[in-house]
Amino acid sequence: MRPVLFESDAIEQLLLNNVIATMPEIKKVLGTKSYKTALRKMKQLSYLSSYSHGGAYYTLQRIARFDTLGLWSYEEVHFSKLGTLMSTVAHFVNTSEDGYFASELELLLHVGVKMTLARLIEKGAVDRERINNRFLYCATDSEVRKQQLLARNLMASAEQELSDEARAAIVIFLSVLDEQERRLYAGVEAIKYGYGGDRFVANLLGMHSKTVARARKELLSGEVEKERVRRPGGGRTSVEKKTQESSKKSKR
């Protein structure tokens, strides 16, 4: 009988083929029922565990394609460069310029965060302040927290000043812009609103605050790259080209 070999190469091949895998799938490919054996072999690889689904899914670091926030998703399974949901939420809250409401974090991370926030509050890893009968989760650093609350108050004032007509006009204007133009317009507006402008403009225009921040920084640095709206060869075939192709076919 051929001896069973518990090789990490088998796990690596499984993940390269399937992108993600659960622990039962990993143990099966190894031919073992031992969680400890599977975990020991996993440690020989640069792997990540999901922050969603209770950390039940695994992938290789070289497979993940993280966005500017350090997040990556595959088939409704979510991963973070920071590892666990606890670490990710704590980092986002403590480094945000205007804090987070729970609903904003859930929209961003695609998972429930209320239990996680409660545990972080208990551990003293994040703070919170009540704003209009809602808890705003803030940094533990008192100076950062003051700036976050100031930014939220400025956003609230700006939202009240913006009329329904103005909002409707902005939506119409955005509809005639391409992707880069919308992003740069958002950057201009964020500069106008100042501190807290990234989140306010993002909420107003239906964008991510990091996208707005990127555009703002590009504009302030003067390093705006001209992007192609369509890939080379994209778009409709010209009338002239269609005519030439029809002539060629008729001559055959």
Secondary structure, 3 states (H helix, E strand, C coil): CCCCCCCHHHHHHHHHHHCCEEHHHHHHHHCCCCHHHHHHHHCCCCEEECCCHHHCEEEECCCCCCCCCCEEEECCEEEECCCCHHHHHHHHHHHCCCCEEHHHHHHHHCCCCHHHHHHHHHHCCCEEEEECCEEEEECCCHHHHHHHHHHHHHHHHHHHHCCHHHHHHHHHHHHCCCHHHHHHHHHHHHHHHCCCHHHHHHHHHCCCHHHHHHHHHHHHHCCCCCCCCCCCCCCCCCHHHHHHHHHHHHHC
